Amino acid sequence: MKYARTRLIAPAAAFAALLMTVTSANAFKVFVSNEKEQTISVIDSVKLEVIHTIKTGNRPRGIILANSNKWLLVCASDDNRVEVYDTKTFELVKILPSGPDPELFTLHPSGNPLFIANEDDNIVTVVDIFTGKILSEVPVGVEPEGMGVSPDGKFVVNTSETTNMAHFIDTKTYETVENILVDNRPRVAEFTPDGGEVWVSAEIGGTITVIDAATKKVKSKFSFEIQGVNKDAIQPVGVKFSKDGKKAYVALGPANRVALVDPKTYKVEKYILVGQRVWNLAFTPDDKQVYTTNGSSNDVSIIDVATDKVLKSVKVGRYPWGVVALPE
């Protein structure tokens, strides 16, 4: 009997230790846009559960924080607008113009302006988030989607899905200074924390193109291989780096995995099984958790960065797409 009792207690003790580790962490609000439900799910990073649901406009996709984290900005793609919500009360603050079909956007490191990819109009719209004034409309390739900004704020990079290019835009002149060919259907552009590189994911090409930010030349390119998974199902989309630049996580779409990549060697260290059709991902502000939006399984997987294992999956709305975590 003693032996049997010991075997039952050990897993319980392990679970209690894990729970203590999670609950001792800082509590953050994690916002998830649900594309086919017109809502945003708000998740508590300690409770690991949805604590509130915000009703939005049609087809919410890109989602970021602004105005010293007081505002949550959401691309309501089918309403051709950006909606601004209060991050404490969850109330709608105002509507910003966006151009047609806003999908992803990025905010200048200074906190203003906002650069928005307009998929249906082949432009990047630049908007002052405080006045609502459109500052510029920058022509880019066909079906612009991804938007990344350099840490120094000098350049924004837009990806055009049909033209298969990454476009470098000067944030002072609002002019395109370089067009770089990448693989088929580029989705996301993400600068490394030191600003030295831009990683561009190619959903159909199945690769990450690494661009030297200074020379604006392709530096490297790498792909993914998962045993037992068809190559066509490995479709890189979201990319995020840890603040120290030592880890990169890449969402691999219908492969239902997140790749952990060494940013120095571009080698995949691990594939982490998450929900179905993983789109985008975000770190909590303390870099202890990564949240992934799993479109087909209507949930979010929460990865513990210390162990690179999934802590839990949390059900959200239909077709979760964008995700961002609010610092407390």
N, C-alpha and C positions, 0 to 999 in steps of 0.2 A: 504493500500500500504506500509506503514512503516513496518508493521509486515512482509510482504512478502520480503521486501528488506533486513531486518535484517537476515532472515533465509538464504538468498542467500549469504550474506557477511560472515557469521560466518564460513562456511566450507572453503571459500577462505582464510580467515585470518589464520585458523588452518593449511592449506596447506603451506601458506607463512612462518609461524613460523617453520614448519618442514623443509622446504627447507633451511631456514636461518641456522637452526641447522646443517644440513648436509654440506652446503657449507662453514660453518665456521670451519669445521674440517680440519685436515691436509690432504693434497692430497697424496695418495699413488698409486703406480702402482700395480695392482693385475694380476698375470699371471695364465692363465687357460689352461691346456693341453686338446686338443680335440682328443680323441682316434681314431675316425673313419674319421677324416678329415686331419690328418697330419699337424695340426697347433696349435699355441698357441695364444689365445686371450689376449690382454692387456687391462685391464679395469682401468679407472680413478675413484678413490674412492669418488671423489667429484661430478664429472659430472655423475657418475653412468652409464657410457656407454663405449663401446669398442672404443679405440682410435688407435689401431694398431693390425695387425695380422702377426705373424711370421710363416713362412713355416718351417716345421721340417721333420725329418725322419719318418719312418713308425711306427704307433701305439704309439704315445707319451703318457706316463702314469705318473710315479712318477716325481715330479718337486720340486726342492729346490734351495736355494741361497747359494753361496760360494764365497771365496776370498773377504771377507769384503763387501759382497753384490754386487761386480762388475760383478759376473758371475751368470747366470741362468743355472742350470744343469737339463737336461731332459733325462729320460729313453726312448730311441727309441727302444721299446721292440722287434719289428719284424726285426730290423736291428742289434740287438745284440751289442748295443753300447750306450754310454752316450754322449749326445751332449752338448756343452758348448756355451752359447750365452752371448754377452755383454748386460748388463741390461740397458745401455743408448742408444746404437746405434741399438740394437736388431740383430746385425750381428753375424754369427757363428764364434766363436773364435778357437775352436779345437774339436777333437773327443777323448774321453777317452775309453779304453777297459772296458768291463763290464762283460764278461761271457755271456752265452746264456740267452735270454729272461729276461732282467732286468725289474723288475716291480716297486718295491719301494726301496728307499735307504735312508741312513741317514749320516750326516757328524759329525765327532767327534767335540765336543765343542771347541777344540783348532783350528779348521778350516781345519784339515787334520788328517787322511785319510778319504776316503769315503767307506762306507760299503753298498754293493749292494746285494739284494736278486735275485738269478737266478732261476726262477721258473722251467725251463726245466731241470736243471742240479743238483738240490738238494744241492746247495752250496751257501755260502755267499762269494762274491769276495771283497777283500780289495784292494783299489787303491789309490795311491798317486796322488792327483788331479793336482799337479804342474809338476811332471815328467812323469806321465802317466804309471808308473811302477805298475804292480800287485804285491802287498806285500804278499798276502796269499789267499788261497782258503779254506774256512772252511766248512767241511761237516755238513749238517743239515738234517732235515726231508724232506719228500716228498712235493714238490710244495711250496717252501719258498716264502713268500710274504711280510709280515709286517716287518718293521725295526724301532726300537726305541732305543735311546741312553740315558743313565742316565746323569743328569745335571753335575755330577762330571767327566764324561767321562770314568768311569772305566768299564762299561758293555754296550754291545749292546744286545738287545733282538730281535730275529727273530721268526716269526710265520710260521709254516708249515701247509698248508691248509689240506693236506691229512693225515698227521701223527697226526694232532690235538694237536700240542705241541707248547710251547714257549721255545725257546732255549736261555740261557744266555751265551754270549760269552765274554771272558776276552779280553779287547782291547789292552793289552800289549803282551799277549802270543798268541792271536788268537785261543784259545782253548775253546771249549764248556765246561762250568763248571756245568751246571744244565739243565735238560730237564723236563718241567712241563706240565702235561696233562691238556688241557682245553677243551672247548666244540667244536662241529663240525664246521669245516671250519673257523679257526681263520684268521682274516684279518689284523688288525692293532694292534700294541703295542705302548702305549703312557705312558711315565713317568709323574707323577704329578710334578708340578714345584719344590717342595721341595725334589724330588727324593725318597720319601718314598715308593711309590707304582708304580706298572705298571698295566695299564688297558689293557686287551686284548679283543677285540671284536670277537664274534663268529657269523658269518653270518647265518649259518644254525641252529646252536644251539639257536640263538636268545638271547644271554646273553653277559654280560660283566664279565669277570673273573678278580678279583682284587688280585694281587700278592704282597706280602710284599717284597720289594726290598732287604732288609737286610737278611731275613731268606730264601728267595726264596721259600716260601710256599704260597699256596692259602689262602688268608685272608677272601675273601667274593666272592659272586657271585649274580648278580641280573639280572632280565629280564624286559620286557616291556609289557604293556597291553594298547591297544588303543580301545576305544569303537567303534564298527562298522568296525574294521579292522581285517581281518583274521590273526590269530597268525603266519601262515606260511609266511605272507607278511612282518612281522616285522623282518628285517635282519640288525643288527648293523654292520657298517663298520667303517667309520671315527670317530675319537675321538680327541677332543681338549679341553685344559684347559685354562681358563683366567690366566694371569700372577700372580694374587694374590691367585690363587688356590681356589677361592670361587665358580666358576661356571665350569661345564663341559657340553659340547655339544656333542651329539652322533648322527651321521647320520644313519637313519633307512631304507635305501634302498627303496624297492618298497612300503613301508608304506607311503612314501612321506612326512615324518615328521623328524624333528630334536628334540631329547629329551633334555630338560634342566635338568641336574641332580645336586643335592647337593653332592659334593665330600666327605663330612663328614658323611652323613647319607646314601648315595647311593639311596636316594629317588628321583623319577622323580617329578619335580615341574611343568613341563609344556611340552606339545607337540606343536611344531611350524610347521604349514603346509607350506611346500615349494614346489619345483617342483617335477617332476616324477623321481623316482629311484635316490634318493640322495646318492652319493658315499662318497665324502670327503669334508672337510671343513677347513677353515683357518681364523684366526683373522687378522685384520689389526694391524700394530705395536702399535697403541695406544689403542688397545683392545676395540674400540668403535663399530666395525662392525665385523660380521662373514659372510664369503662367502661360499656358498654351491654349489657343482657341481651336477647338476641334469641330469643324463645321458640320460634318455628317452625323456625329454622335451627340451633337447638341450639349457638349460639356466642355469643361476646362480642366486640364491636367496640371497639377501643381508639383513641380520638380524641386526637390531639396538639393541645393547647389553643393553642399558639403559632401553628399554621397552620390549625387547624380542619379537618384532614384525618385520615382513618383510617390509622393506622400498620399495623394488622394485625387479623385476626380469629382468635380462638382457640377451638377446639372444646372444649366442656365437656360436662356431662351433658344429659339430656333435659329440655327445657322450662325453661331458666334463667329465673329470676324476680327474685330480690332480689340486691343487690350492696352491698358495703361494703369500704373499704380501711383496712388497719391501719397506723398510724404506727409507725416504727421508733425 
